[in-house]
Amino acid sequence: MKELIFIDDARGMGPDTDEVFKYTQSFFPCLKIKKILLVKALGSKRTVDSLAEKFVGSKMCAGVSPSIVEKEILFEKNRLLDDKNKSFGNLYDGFSYLEAMAPVCGGMKIRRGDAVILFTNQLMATYDEADKRYHLRTAIHSVPLSIISVTGIIEAPAKPREYYLKKQAGIPEHELKAEFAGRFIDYGDKRAITECSKGLVLQAIFYAVTGEPFCENKKCRLFNAHWQEELIASQIKNRQGLCPAHKKILEDAKKDFCKVIRFPS
C-alpha cells in the first residue's frame, strides 16, 4: 500500500490534519496516511546541524558576515529542536528548502511510491525567469516531498487591488480587514486554512501521480490561484471538488488506483 506522510512543522498554525486526512482518503482510499512532527523526524545531531546550515543558505535576505551567519545557524537549530518555538514567516528559497529536507526524508526510510508533505509556517518563494523576480508560493511540489506553506496561503495570493490602493492611502489595517472581510484569508482562520490545505494536498498527490499538479478550471481544487478571491472560490466556496476532467482521471483508475499510479524514481 502506498503511504502518504504528513510532516507537521506548522507549530499550531496549520490545518486540522484529521479533517485533511479524511478528505484525502475520500479520493484515494488506498493510501495509508500518517502524521509525524518534524522534530521527531530529524534523527541525529549531525542531521540537525546540516539542516540548520542549509536552511540559512536558503534563507533570503540573510546576512553575509560570519557573525550574522553563526547567529542564523543557532536560530535555525533552536527552531528545529524546540517545538514550542513559534517563529514564523521567515522567507526561504523554496527549491533550496526542498533540497535541504532530502536527508530527513532519507532518514525516515521513505519507500519508492510514498509521498511526503511538509506543512510549514515559514514562507517559501521561487524565482520566475519570466519577470526576473521571486514570488511567494502557497506550495512547492516535488517527489517524494512537497511543501505546503500555511503562511503562504495567507501571504502569497494577492488581496483585492482596492485593498492595496486604500492601504497606500493610509487607511488603518483594522478598517481594511473589516471592509474586505471574506475576500481574503487571514491568520487564525483555521477553517479556511484547512479547506485550502485539502486542495493543496490533492495538488501534491496529482503531481506525484501525473507530473501536473494544476488545473486551469477555476472550479477545480487543483486550480493554481494567484488572487485571494480565486483561492477562496476554488477551495472554500467550491462544492464540486475536482473538475470533470480530473474526476475522470480518478474514475478511470477507481477499481485499483494504487496499481496504476506511477511515482517517479
NUKE-347603 format. One line per 4 residues: number of its first residue (from 1); their letters; for each residue z, x, y of C-alpha. Coordinates in Angstrom, 2 decimals. Layout:
// NUKE-347603
NUM) A) Z X Y  ...
END
This chain:
// NUKE-347603
1) MKEL) 0.00 0.00 0.00  -0.91 1.30 3.45  2.05 1.78 5.76  2.42 1.20 9.49
5) IFID) 5.24 3.23 11.03  6.67 2.44 14.46  8.41 5.36 16.14  10.67 3.95 18.83
9) DARG) 11.21 6.14 21.89  11.26 3.33 24.45  15.03 3.64 24.95  15.69 -0.09 25.23
13) MGPD) 12.65 -0.78 27.42  10.35 -1.58 24.52  9.26 -4.82 22.87  11.07 -6.98 20.36
17) TDEV) 9.80 -4.98 17.40  10.78 -7.63 14.85  8.50 -10.08 16.61  5.73 -7.49 16.80
21) FKYT) 6.22 -6.83 13.05  5.77 -10.50 12.18  2.72 -10.88 14.38  1.06 -7.77 12.96
25) QSFF) 1.71 -8.80 9.37  0.18 -12.21 10.04  -3.13 -10.36 10.44  -2.52 -7.51 7.99
29) PCLK) -0.22 -8.85 5.22  -1.00 -5.84 3.04  0.60 -3.43 5.49  4.13 -2.28 4.89
33) IKKI) 5.81 -1.82 8.26  8.89 0.20 9.10  10.58 1.49 12.24  12.30 4.78 12.97
37) LLVK) 13.90 6.14 16.13  12.19 9.26 17.44  15.47 11.16 17.43  15.71 10.51 13.67
41) ALGS) 12.17 11.79 13.06  12.47 15.12 14.89  13.64 17.25 11.99  14.62 20.87 12.59
45) KRTV) 15.79 22.57 15.78  12.56 24.57 15.72  10.58 21.32 15.91  12.66 20.13 18.87
49) DSLA) 12.25 23.45 20.71  8.50 23.48 20.11  8.11 19.83 21.08  10.06 20.32 24.33
53) EKFV) 7.84 23.25 25.33  4.66 21.34 24.50  5.84 18.30 26.45  6.42 20.48 29.50
57) GSKM) 2.91 21.86 29.04  1.52 18.33 29.01  3.66 17.17 31.92  1.60 16.55 35.02
61) CAGV) 2.82 17.94 38.33  5.31 20.20 36.54  6.43 23.27 38.50  4.87 26.64 37.72
65) SPSI) 7.75 29.01 38.47  9.65 30.31 35.38  12.95 28.88 36.60  11.48 25.39 37.01
69) VEKE) 9.73 25.55 33.63  13.03 26.56 31.99  14.76 23.58 33.58  11.95 21.28 32.46
73) ILFE) 12.26 22.51 28.86  16.01 21.88 28.92  15.37 18.42 30.37  12.92 17.63 27.56
77) KNRL) 15.33 18.85 24.88  18.08 16.66 26.28  15.72 13.70 26.49  14.65 14.15 22.87
81) LDDK) 18.09 14.61 21.37  20.12 12.14 23.43  19.02 8.62 22.53  21.14 7.33 25.42
85) NKSF) 19.04 9.28 27.93  17.32 6.52 29.92  14.98 8.75 31.95  11.62 7.03 32.10
89) GNLY) 8.27 7.12 33.85  7.68 10.88 33.66  3.93 11.50 33.73  2.11 13.34 30.92
93) DGFS) -1.43 14.09 29.87  -1.80 11.60 27.04  -4.00 13.64 24.72  -1.76 16.69 25.08
97) YLEA) 1.23 14.46 24.29  -0.55 13.23 21.15  -1.26 16.79 20.08  2.35 17.80 20.69
101) MAPV) 3.56 14.98 18.44  1.42 16.07 15.48  4.15 18.22 13.84  6.54 15.27 13.98
105) CGGM) 4.08 13.15 12.01  3.61 16.07 9.62  7.36 16.35 9.10  7.52 12.65 8.27
109) KIRR) 5.02 13.29 5.46  2.52 10.75 6.75  0.07 9.96 3.98  -3.66 9.54 4.35
113) GDAV) -4.16 5.88 5.17  -0.87 5.49 7.04  -0.88 4.63 10.74  1.82 5.62 13.22
117) ILFT) 2.54 4.04 16.60  4.87 5.66 19.12  6.47 3.34 21.66  7.50 5.39 24.68
121) NQLM) 8.99 4.66 28.09  7.06 7.57 29.60  3.76 7.31 31.45  0.52 8.58 29.94
125) ATYD) -2.68 9.47 31.79  -6.10 10.69 30.71  -8.85 12.38 32.69  -12.01 10.39 33.35
129) EADK) -15.12 12.55 33.68  -16.95 9.70 35.41  -14.84 9.78 38.57  -13.08 13.14 38.02
133) RYHL) -9.64 11.55 38.18  -6.64 10.93 35.98  -5.89 7.30 35.16  -2.70 5.77 33.79
137) RTAI) -3.05 4.18 30.36  -1.23 1.39 28.54  -2.10 3.03 25.23  -3.86 6.04 23.75
141) HSVP) -5.37 5.54 20.32  -5.86 8.20 17.70  -5.46 8.72 13.95  -2.92 8.72 12.50
145) LSII) -0.91 8.42 15.75  -1.34 6.06 18.68  0.90 5.90 21.73  1.91 2.68 23.48
149) SVTG) 3.47 3.22 26.89  5.75 0.34 27.88  5.87 1.72 31.43  2.09 1.92 31.28
153) IIEA) 1.95 -1.82 30.57  3.60 -2.27 33.97  2.03 0.55 35.96  -1.46 1.17 34.53
157) PAKP) -3.35 -2.12 35.10  -3.75 -2.76 38.82  -1.93 -5.58 40.57  -3.95 -8.09 42.65
161) REYY) -5.79 -6.48 45.59  -3.92 -8.66 48.06  -0.65 -7.20 46.80  -1.65 -3.70 47.88
165) LKKQ) -3.01 -4.89 51.23  0.25 -6.64 52.03  2.26 -3.68 50.80  0.31 -1.40 53.16
169) AGIP) 1.07 -3.87 55.94  4.76 -3.23 55.38  5.82 -6.41 53.59  9.01 -5.65 51.59
173) EHEL) 8.74 -5.23 47.82  11.09 -8.11 47.02  8.99 -10.51 49.09  5.80 -9.36 47.36
177) KAEF) 7.35 -9.85 43.93  8.33 -13.38 44.87  4.89 -14.19 46.29  2.95 -12.72 43.36
181) AGRF) 5.32 -13.83 40.60  3.41 -14.49 37.39  0.45 -12.38 38.46  1.78 -9.06 37.19
185) IDYG) 4.29 -7.80 34.63  7.47 -6.19 35.92  10.26 -4.09 34.49  12.78 -6.02 32.42
189) DKRA) 10.30 -8.70 31.32  10.81 -8.16 27.59  8.86 -11.27 26.61  5.73 -10.07 28.42
193) ITEC) 6.13 -6.50 27.14  6.48 -7.86 23.60  3.35 -10.00 23.90  1.31 -7.12 25.32
197) SKGL) 2.60 -4.80 22.61  1.30 -7.17 19.95  -2.24 -6.76 21.25  -1.91 -3.01 21.73
201) VLQA) -0.73 -2.62 18.13  -3.79 -4.57 16.98  -5.95 -2.23 19.05  -4.36 0.78 17.35
205) IFYA) -4.99 -0.67 13.90  -8.57 -1.63 14.67  -9.14 1.89 15.97  -7.87 3.32 12.68
209) VTGE) -9.96 0.83 10.70  -13.23 0.71 12.64  -13.06 3.52 15.21  -13.28 0.96 18.03
213) PFCE) -10.05 -0.48 19.47  -11.52 -2.61 22.26  -13.46 -5.83 22.77  -15.47 -6.98 25.77
217) NKKC) -14.33 -10.57 25.32  -11.55 -11.29 27.82  -10.14 -13.92 25.46  -9.52 -11.35 22.71
221) RLFN) -6.30 -9.41 22.16  -8.45 -6.29 21.91  -9.70 -6.60 25.49  -9.07 -3.41 27.48
225) AHWQ) -7.56 -4.83 30.67  -7.79 -2.89 33.92  -6.03 -5.52 36.04  -2.63 -7.09 35.51
229) EELI) -4.11 -10.57 35.65  -6.60 -9.62 32.92  -3.74 -8.25 30.83  -1.74 -11.45 31.24
233) ASQI) -4.78 -13.60 30.41  -5.75 -11.66 27.28  -2.26 -11.01 25.90  0.09 -13.73 27.16
237) KNRQ) -1.99 -16.78 28.01  -4.46 -16.18 25.18  -3.98 -18.84 22.48  -6.81 -17.81 20.16
241) GLCP) -5.61 -14.28 19.49  -8.72 -12.47 18.34  -12.22 -13.46 19.38  -14.58 -14.99 16.77
245) AHKK) -16.29 -11.63 16.13  -13.06 -9.83 15.31  -11.72 -12.78 13.35  -14.84 -12.49 11.20
249) ILED) -14.14 -8.81 10.54  -10.77 -9.83 9.14  -12.13 -12.84 7.29  -14.77 -10.72 5.55
253) AKKD) -12.01 -8.46 4.25  -9.37 -11.13 3.74  -9.23 -11.03 -0.08  -8.45 -7.34 -0.33
257) FCKV) -8.22 -5.91 3.16  -6.38 -2.70 2.29  -9.06 -1.60 -0.15  -11.94 -1.94 2.29
261) IRFP) -10.47 -0.27 5.35  -11.38 3.35 5.77  -8.98 5.59 7.63  -10.43 8.93 8.79
265) S) -9.06 12.02 7.08
END
